[in-house]
Amino acid sequence: MTSVHRAAGPEGTGAPELPRWLRPLADAARTVTAGQLSAFLPPAVGGRPSAVLVLFGEGARGPELLLLERASSLREHAGQASFPGGSLDPEDGDPYGEGPLRAALREAEEETGLDPAGVQVFATLPRLYIPVSGFVVSPVLGWWREPSPVAPVDPGETARVFTVPVAELADRRRRAVAVHPSGYRGPCFEVAETLVWGFTAGVIDRVLHFAGWEQPWDHNREISLDHKA
């Protein structure tokens, strides 16, 4: 079973040992509600428990976020940019306890090859829902305290693994509203030679907002998803 490494604080303070730029997000995560993050909330019964790792590191271009591109052959969310993550396995444990943390780290290791020992979990956001696939997702926030090499472990599942600077995600020139033929509308980001949209973009949008990293952007700029599944 994957061990969970939580952020520890200076003795007597309880404050997480995080870089200064991450502390506002850690503070916001303590009180944010599911309704403040998404309009899609888990059903009272049912859904497929899962978790994603929202992993922040510090790279040559400053604070950055780890993402991957799913293989085009996958049955669900094929070819989309996403956080590492997936369904909870029985050995992960309680979906309302440590299960999402273990699942997020395990899946990230299986998909990207990262070493979970270098990841410090500092918060878990409220459970959200992806109606098209039925996933009930717990976003697990982590600090990549000791970065390790990453790359697709199974090309049948992961096409590529990459990081995106937070500054690029916040750049108004890279932001727009994605419009899907189904009627879906939501934030999107043109970064790293791909379009990040859907659930992943929605979480990034709210993270930027609650961390205080958001910059004014044109909400009238639209990108059609006619070619997307």
C-alpha positions as a Markdown table, in Angstrom:
| # | Residue | x | y | z |
|---|---|---|---|---|
| 1 | Met | 0.0 | 0.0 | 0.0 |
| 2 | Thr | 1.3 | 3.4 | -0.9 |
| 3 | Ser | 2.3 | 5.4 | 2.2 |
| 4 | Val | 1.0 | 9.0 | 2.6 |
| 5 | His | 3.4 | 11.8 | 3.3 |
| 6 | Arg | 1.6 | 14.7 | 4.9 |
| 7 | Ala | 3.0 | 18.2 | 5.4 |
| 8 | Ala | 4.4 | 18.7 | 8.8 |
| 9 | Gly | 4.7 | 22.1 | 10.5 |
| 10 | Pro | 7.1 | 23.8 | 12.8 |
| 11 | Glu | 6.7 | 22.5 | 16.4 |
| 12 | Gly | 3.8 | 24.2 | 18.1 |
| 13 | Thr | 2.5 | 26.1 | 15.1 |
| 14 | Gly | 0.7 | 23.5 | 13.0 |
| 15 | Ala | 1.6 | 25.5 | 9.9 |
| 16 | Pro | 2.6 | 23.4 | 6.9 |
| 17 | Glu | 6.2 | 23.6 | 5.8 |
| 18 | Leu | 5.3 | 24.8 | 2.3 |
| 19 | Pro | 6.9 | 27.5 | 0.1 |
| 20 | Arg | 5.4 | 30.9 | 0.7 |
| 21 | Trp | 3.6 | 31.0 | -2.6 |
| 22 | Leu | 1.6 | 27.8 | -1.8 |
| 23 | Arg | 0.4 | 28.8 | 1.7 |
| 24 | Pro | -2.6 | 30.8 | 0.5 |
| 25 | Leu | -3.9 | 27.7 | -1.3 |
| 26 | Ala | -3.3 | 25.5 | 1.7 |
| 27 | Asp | -5.2 | 28.1 | 3.8 |
| 28 | Ala | -8.1 | 28.3 | 1.4 |
| 29 | Ala | -8.4 | 24.5 | 1.1 |
| 30 | Arg | -9.3 | 24.3 | 4.8 |
| 31 | Thr | -12.6 | 26.0 | 4.2 |
| 32 | Val | -13.6 | 25.8 | 0.5 |
| 33 | Thr | -16.8 | 23.9 | -0.3 |
| 34 | Ala | -17.6 | 21.7 | -3.2 |
| 35 | Gly | -20.1 | 24.2 | -4.4 |
| 36 | Gln | -17.4 | 26.9 | -4.6 |
| 37 | Leu | -15.3 | 24.6 | -6.9 |
| 38 | Ser | -17.9 | 23.1 | -9.3 |
| 39 | Ala | -21.5 | 23.0 | -10.3 |
| 40 | Phe | -21.2 | 19.3 | -10.6 |
| 41 | Leu | -21.6 | 17.7 | -7.2 |
| 42 | Pro | -21.6 | 14.0 | -6.3 |
| 43 | Pro | -24.9 | 12.2 | -6.2 |
| 44 | Ala | -26.2 | 11.1 | -2.8 |
| 45 | Val | -25.8 | 7.4 | -3.9 |
| 46 | Gly | -23.5 | 5.9 | -6.5 |
| 47 | Gly | -20.6 | 7.2 | -8.5 |
| 48 | Arg | -17.1 | 5.8 | -8.9 |
| 49 | Pro | -14.7 | 6.9 | -6.2 |
| 50 | Ser | -11.5 | 8.2 | -7.6 |
| 51 | Ala | -8.8 | 10.7 | -6.9 |
| 52 | Val | -6.3 | 13.0 | -8.8 |
| 53 | Leu | -3.0 | 14.4 | -7.7 |
| 54 | Val | -2.8 | 18.2 | -8.1 |
| 55 | Leu | 1.0 | 18.4 | -7.7 |
| 56 | Phe | 2.9 | 21.7 | -7.5 |
| 57 | Gly | 6.6 | 21.9 | -7.9 |
| 58 | Glu | 9.2 | 24.6 | -8.4 |
| 59 | Gly | 11.0 | 24.4 | -11.8 |
| 60 | Ala | 13.3 | 26.6 | -13.8 |
| 61 | Arg | 10.4 | 28.8 | -14.8 |
| 62 | Gly | 9.0 | 29.1 | -11.3 |
| 63 | Pro | 6.0 | 27.4 | -9.6 |
| 64 | Glu | 4.6 | 24.7 | -11.9 |
| 65 | Leu | 1.9 | 22.1 | -12.1 |
| 66 | Leu | 2.3 | 18.5 | -13.2 |
| 67 | Leu | -0.1 | 17.3 | -15.9 |
| 68 | Leu | -0.3 | 14.4 | -18.4 |
| 69 | Glu | -1.9 | 13.7 | -21.7 |
| 70 | Arg | -4.0 | 10.6 | -21.8 |
| 71 | Ala | -3.5 | 8.1 | -24.7 |
| 72 | Ser | -5.8 | 8.6 | -27.6 |
| 73 | Ser | -6.8 | 4.9 | -27.5 |
| 74 | Leu | -8.5 | 5.1 | -24.0 |
| 75 | Arg | -12.2 | 4.6 | -23.7 |
| 76 | Glu | -12.8 | 7.6 | -21.4 |
| 77 | His | -11.4 | 11.1 | -21.8 |
| 78 | Ala | -9.1 | 10.0 | -24.6 |
| 79 | Gly | -6.4 | 12.4 | -25.6 |
| 80 | Gln | -7.2 | 14.9 | -22.9 |
| 81 | Ala | -4.8 | 16.7 | -20.6 |
| 82 | Ser | -5.4 | 15.7 | -17.0 |
| 83 | Phe | -4.0 | 15.4 | -13.5 |
| 84 | Pro | -2.5 | 12.0 | -12.7 |
| 85 | Gly | -5.1 | 9.9 | -11.0 |
| 86 | Gly | -7.8 | 7.2 | -11.3 |
| 87 | Ser | -10.2 | 5.0 | -9.5 |
| 88 | Leu | -9.7 | 3.8 | -5.9 |
| 89 | Asp | -8.7 | 0.2 | -5.5 |
| 90 | Pro | -9.9 | -1.8 | -2.5 |
| 91 | Glu | -6.4 | -1.7 | -0.9 |
| 92 | Asp | -6.4 | 2.1 | -1.0 |
| 93 | Gly | -8.9 | 2.1 | 1.9 |
| 94 | Asp | -11.8 | 4.2 | 2.9 |
| 95 | Pro | -13.0 | 6.7 | 0.2 |
| 96 | Tyr | -13.9 | 9.1 | 3.0 |
| 97 | Gly | -10.6 | 8.6 | 4.8 |
| 98 | Glu | -7.0 | 8.0 | 3.5 |
| 99 | Gly | -8.2 | 6.2 | 0.4 |
| 100 | Pro | -8.1 | 9.1 | -2.0 |
| 101 | Leu | -4.6 | 10.1 | -0.8 |
| 102 | Arg | -3.2 | 6.6 | -1.4 |
| 103 | Ala | -5.0 | 6.3 | -4.7 |
| 104 | Ala | -3.7 | 9.7 | -6.0 |
| 105 | Leu | -0.1 | 8.8 | -5.2 |
| 106 | Arg | -0.4 | 5.3 | -6.4 |
| 107 | Glu | -1.9 | 6.3 | -9.7 |
| 108 | Ala | 0.6 | 9.1 | -10.2 |
| 109 | Glu | 3.4 | 6.6 | -9.7 |
| 110 | Glu | 1.9 | 4.1 | -12.1 |
| 111 | Glu | 1.2 | 6.8 | -14.8 |
| 112 | Thr | 4.3 | 9.1 | -14.6 |
| 113 | Gly | 6.9 | 7.1 | -12.6 |
| 114 | Leu | 7.2 | 9.8 | -10.0 |
| 115 | Asp | 8.5 | 8.8 | -6.5 |
| 116 | Pro | 5.7 | 9.2 | -4.0 |
| 117 | Ala | 8.3 | 9.6 | -1.2 |
| 118 | Gly | 9.1 | 13.1 | -2.7 |
| 119 | Val | 5.5 | 14.3 | -2.5 |
| 120 | Gln | 4.1 | 16.1 | 0.5 |
| 121 | Val | 0.3 | 16.0 | 0.6 |
| 122 | Phe | -1.0 | 19.2 | 2.2 |
| 123 | Ala | -4.8 | 19.1 | 1.6 |
| 124 | Thr | -7.7 | 17.3 | 0.0 |
| 125 | Leu | -10.4 | 19.3 | -1.7 |
| 126 | Pro | -14.1 | 18.3 | -1.4 |
| 127 | Arg | -15.3 | 15.5 | -3.7 |
| 128 | Leu | -16.5 | 16.6 | -7.1 |
| 129 | Tyr | -18.4 | 14.8 | -9.9 |
| 130 | Ile | -17.7 | 14.2 | -13.6 |
| 131 | Pro | -21.2 | 13.4 | -15.0 |
| 132 | Val | -20.0 | 12.0 | -18.4 |
| 133 | Ser | -18.0 | 9.2 | -16.7 |
| 134 | Gly | -19.6 | 8.9 | -13.3 |
| 135 | Phe | -16.4 | 9.5 | -11.4 |
| 136 | Val | -16.6 | 11.0 | -7.9 |
| 137 | Val | -13.2 | 12.7 | -7.7 |
| 138 | Ser | -11.2 | 13.8 | -4.6 |
| 139 | Pro | -8.5 | 16.4 | -5.7 |
| 140 | Val | -5.4 | 15.8 | -3.5 |
| 141 | Leu | -3.1 | 18.7 | -3.3 |
| 142 | Gly | 0.6 | 18.0 | -3.1 |
| 143 | Trp | 4.0 | 19.8 | -2.9 |
| 144 | Trp | 6.7 | 18.2 | -4.9 |
| 145 | Arg | 9.3 | 18.7 | -2.3 |
| 146 | Glu | 11.8 | 16.3 | -3.9 |
| 147 | Pro | 11.2 | 16.1 | -7.6 |
| 148 | Ser | 11.9 | 12.8 | -9.4 |
| 149 | Pro | 12.1 | 12.0 | -13.1 |
| 150 | Val | 8.7 | 11.5 | -14.8 |
| 151 | Ala | 7.7 | 10.1 | -18.1 |
| 152 | Pro | 4.9 | 7.9 | -19.5 |
| 153 | Val | 5.1 | 4.5 | -17.8 |
| 154 | Asp | 2.5 | 2.8 | -20.1 |
| 155 | Pro | 2.1 | 4.5 | -23.5 |
| 156 | Gly | -1.2 | 2.7 | -23.8 |
| 157 | Glu | -2.5 | 4.9 | -21.0 |
| 158 | Thr | -0.3 | 8.0 | -21.1 |
| 159 | Ala | 0.9 | 9.8 | -24.2 |
| 160 | Arg | 3.1 | 12.3 | -22.4 |
| 161 | Val | 3.9 | 13.8 | -19.0 |
| 162 | Phe | 4.7 | 17.5 | -18.7 |
| 163 | Thr | 4.7 | 20.5 | -16.3 |
| 164 | Val | 3.1 | 23.9 | -16.9 |
| 165 | Pro | 4.3 | 27.1 | -15.1 |
| 166 | Val | 1.6 | 28.6 | -12.9 |
| 167 | Ala | 2.4 | 31.9 | -14.5 |
| 168 | Glu | 1.4 | 30.5 | -17.9 |
| 169 | Leu | -1.9 | 29.2 | -16.5 |
| 170 | Ala | -2.7 | 32.6 | -15.1 |
| 171 | Asp | -1.7 | 34.4 | -18.3 |
| 172 | Arg | -4.9 | 36.0 | -19.7 |
| 173 | Arg | -3.7 | 35.3 | -23.3 |
| 174 | Arg | -3.8 | 31.6 | -22.7 |
| 175 | Arg | -7.3 | 31.6 | -21.2 |
| 176 | Ala | -10.7 | 31.1 | -22.8 |
| 177 | Val | -14.1 | 29.4 | -22.4 |
| 178 | Ala | -14.4 | 26.0 | -24.0 |
| 179 | Val | -17.7 | 25.4 | -25.8 |
| 180 | His | -18.7 | 21.8 | -26.4 |
| 181 | Pro | -21.6 | 20.6 | -28.8 |
| 182 | Ser | -23.2 | 19.0 | -25.8 |
| 183 | Gly | -23.8 | 22.4 | -24.3 |
| 184 | Tyr | -20.9 | 22.2 | -21.9 |
| 185 | Arg | -19.2 | 25.5 | -21.2 |
| 186 | Gly | -16.1 | 25.9 | -19.0 |
| 187 | Pro | -12.7 | 27.4 | -18.6 |
| 188 | Cys | -9.8 | 26.2 | -20.7 |
| 189 | Phe | -6.1 | 26.9 | -21.1 |
| 190 | Glu | -3.9 | 26.9 | -24.2 |
| 191 | Val | -0.6 | 25.7 | -22.7 |
| 192 | Ala | 2.2 | 23.2 | -23.5 |
| 193 | Glu | 0.9 | 22.6 | -27.1 |
| 194 | Thr | -2.5 | 21.4 | -25.9 |
| 195 | Leu | -5.8 | 22.6 | -24.8 |
| 196 | Val | -6.6 | 21.8 | -21.1 |
| 197 | Trp | -10.4 | 21.8 | -20.6 |
| 198 | Gly | -13.1 | 19.9 | -18.8 |
| 199 | Phe | -12.8 | 18.8 | -15.2 |
| 200 | Thr | -9.0 | 19.5 | -15.0 |
| 201 | Ala | -9.4 | 23.0 | -16.3 |
| 202 | Gly | -12.2 | 23.6 | -13.9 |
| 203 | Val | -10.1 | 22.6 | -10.9 |
| 204 | Ile | -7.1 | 24.7 | -12.2 |
| 205 | Asp | -9.4 | 27.7 | -12.6 |
| 206 | Arg | -10.6 | 27.5 | -9.0 |
| 207 | Val | -7.1 | 26.8 | -7.7 |
| 208 | Leu | -5.9 | 30.0 | -9.4 |
| 209 | His | -8.8 | 31.9 | -7.9 |
| 210 | Phe | -8.5 | 30.7 | -4.3 |
| 211 | Ala | -4.7 | 30.8 | -4.2 |
| 212 | Gly | -4.8 | 34.5 | -5.3 |
| 213 | Trp | -3.0 | 33.7 | -8.6 |
| 214 | Glu | -5.8 | 34.6 | -10.9 |
| 215 | Gln | -5.5 | 37.5 | -13.3 |
| 216 | Pro | -8.3 | 39.3 | -15.2 |
| 217 | Trp | -9.1 | 37.5 | -18.4 |
| 218 | Asp | -11.6 | 37.8 | -21.3 |
| 219 | His | -14.6 | 35.5 | -20.4 |
| 220 | Asn | -16.0 | 36.3 | -23.9 |
| 221 | Arg | -13.2 | 34.6 | -25.7 |
| 222 | Glu | -14.5 | 31.2 | -26.8 |
| 223 | Ile | -12.9 | 28.0 | -28.2 |
| 224 | Ser | -15.1 | 25.5 | -30.0 |
| 225 | Leu | -14.7 | 21.8 | -29.0 |
| 226 | Asp | -16.5 | 20.5 | -32.1 |
| 227 | His | -13.5 | 18.2 | -32.8 |
| 228 | Lys | -13.3 | 16.9 | -29.2 |
| 229 | Ala | -15.0 | 13.7 | -27.9 |
